[in-house]
């Protein structure tokens, strides 16, 4: 019996074949198969505000603000804070986007340092404010403590951050998750390294957090929010803006910001 090769024909024509090839290419890039073109694990999104859009009655703040989301998060979680920062005169805000399932916390911290240096150069400033949620808070700590930012981080705000790890990290994938396990080498390294002396550290905890446990010995601020909702909770947003304004270098930049009771 003779076997004849049969040509594969797409039932829907060339367009269906192109769509299948595109999906296969996306899967190859995600899995990092040999020969696949990889996309960067880290990106940065600028939110440069024009002074005329902020309003003439608001004092512009010279220090740029960099935002770092947490595990399984995106830059979209910062919308309420971005709006509050713009209203308070912070006209240079940047949000990092990174693949939390594939990224090592140290590598994201290195990317944060690189973006901070570029931002300082573009804005003509010598310092930045850093805000990180959950795993993003550990990224902020690593960048300021041991990856190169040092005292150029004027304020470092951590939101619902597992400073001592979280048991739930044992059940999710990725190198970053392994670093968040209690007792990991990464967490021991952070605990052993002192933070920059000139940086103001602010830790904000979520009272209804089910991901990490509150630290009674920590002098942190607590708000009535959950682990993920803390980034948009009015009390947390107001506290962050208040703390950043307090750290601004210009004497006339310090003013009261309305804090919820």
N, C-alpha and C positions, 0 to 999 in steps of 0.2 A: 504494500500500500504506500502510495506517495503522499507525503504531507506537504501541502502548499501553504506558504505564509499568507496570513490574512491581514490586510491593512486595517489599522484601527481608524474608525470614522466617528467623529463626534456627532451625536444625533442632533445637536443644535447648531452645528456649524462652527466657523472660526472663532466667533465671539465667546462661545462656551468654553472652547479650548483655551483661549487667552485668559479667561477668568480662572480656570483650573490651574493654569501655569502660575498665575499671580498668587493664588492661595498657597500653592506648593512653595513658591519663593518666600512668602511670608513665614511659612512654617520652618523652612530651612534656616532663615535668618534668626528666628526665635531659638531654634535648637543649636544654632551655630555649627551647622554641618560644614564639612570641608568644601571650600570653593564658594560658599555663600557670602554675599556682601553683608557685613554686619552694620547695624545702626548703633549710634552711641548710646550707652546706658544712662548717661547724664545729659540733660539739656538745661538751659536757663531761659527764663521768660522775663523780659523787661517790662516794667510798667512805669515808664517815664511820664510824669505829669507836666503839662504846660502850666506855667504860673497863672495864665489868665483863666485856666479852667479850675484852678484851686480856689481863687478868690482873692481880691486885693487886700482884704482885712486880715488874712491869715499870714503869720510870719513863716517864711520858708525855712525848712530845717536842712542844714548842710549835710547831715550824715545819712548815707544810703542805708536801706534796710534789706537784709537778705532773709528769705523765708524758706524753711526746709520741712517738707511734709514727712509723715511717718510711714510705717509699714502698711502696704496696700493702699496708701493714700495718693492724692494727686494735688496739683497746685490749685485746683478749683476750691479746695476747702478754705482758702484764705480770702475769699471775696469780702466777707464782712470786715475783716481786719484791714484789708487793702483800702476799703472805702473810708474807714476811720483814720487810717494813716494819711490818706490824701486830704481829708477834712482838717487834720491837725497840721498840715503843711509839709509832710514828708513827700517830696516830689520825686524821689528816686527809690523805687522799690523793685526788687528782683526776687523771683520765686524759682527754686530749683525743682526740676522734675527728674526722677531717676527710677530705674527698675528695682523695686524693693525685693523682688524674688531672686535676682541674680547678683545684686550689688553687695560688696563688702563695705562695712561702715567706714573703714579707713580710706578706701578709694573714693567714696562719696565726700568724705571730709577733705581730701586733697582737691577734689573738684570744687568744693565750696571755697577753699582758700584761693584757688586760681581765679574764680569768678569774683571774689571779694577784691583781689588785687586789681583786676581789670576795671571793676566798678569804681574803686577809689581813684584810679588813674583817670577815668572818664569824668568823674565828678570833681576832681581836684581836692580830695579830702585825704586825711591821714587815718581815718577810722571808719568802722562800720558797726551797725547794730545787727545782731543775729537772733532769730526766733526759730525754734525747732519744736515740732510736735512729736511725741512718742519717740520712735527710733530717730527721728530728726533731731531731737534734743541731744542724743548721744553723738550724732554727727557734729553738732555745734560744739559739744564738749571736746571731742577729738580735734577739731579744727583749731580751737582756741588754746587747748592745753599742750598739744604735741605735734601738730601738723603744719605750723607756720604762721598762724595769725597772731598769736601772742597778745600783747597789750593793745594791738590795733582793734580788737573787739571791744568797743566801748561798753556795750550792754549785751549780755547773753541771756536770753529768756528761754527756759525749757518748760514745755507744757505737757502734762501727763506723761512724763518721761520715766522709763523703767531704769532708774539709776542703779538699782540693785538687781536688775533682771526681772523677768516674769516667767513663771512656770509654763504659760501658754506657748512660749517660744519653742518648746520641745515638740509641738504638734504642727508647726508650719514650716515650709521649706525655705531654703536659701542660706547663704553664708551670714547675712545680717541677722537672721533669726537665731542661728547658732551662737552668734556673739551676744545676743540678749538673754541667753539662758543663765540663770543664777550661778555665780561662781566661775563664769567663763574667763579665759585668759584675757580677753579684751576688757571686760569689766574690772578685773583686778588691775590691769594696766592703768585704766582711767582713775581708779580710786587711789593709786599710788602716786600719780602725778598731780602736783598742785596746779591750780588754775592761775592765769596771769594776774598779777597784783593790781593792775589798773582797770581790770574788767569788772563791771557791776554784774553780779550773777543774781538772777531772779528765777525762782522755781514756782510754778503755779500747778497745783494739783486739782484733780476732779474729785469732788466728794462722792460721786456715784460711780467711780471708776471700777469696772469689773475685770480689767485687764491687768492692772498693777495694784499693789497694796500701798496704802499710805504709809509714810515713814514718820512716826511720832516724834523722832528726834530731829527732824528737818524743820527749819524755820521757813517753811514755804507758805504761800498764799493758797487758800482753798476756796473754790467756787462750786456752787451747786450745779454741776454738770456731769455728763458722762465722758467716757474716754475719747470718743470721736466728736461729741458735740461741743467740747470745750473750746475749740478753735473759733466757733461762732457765738459763744455765749457772751451776752453783753458785758457782764462783769469782767470776764477774762479779757475781752477786747479793750475795754476801758483801762484796765490795769496795765496791759502791755503798752498802750500809747502813753499813759502817764509815766511809766518807768523809762521809756525811750526819751521822752521830753526832758526828764530829770537829768539824763546823761548828755544832753546836747552841750557842746563846748561854749557857745556864745552866751554871755550872761543874760541877754534879753530873750533868749530862747526858752528859758525856764518859766513856765506858767502853769497854773492849775488846770487840770483836765478833769471834767466831771466824772466822778467815780460813783457807781451805784452802791447803795448801802449794803 
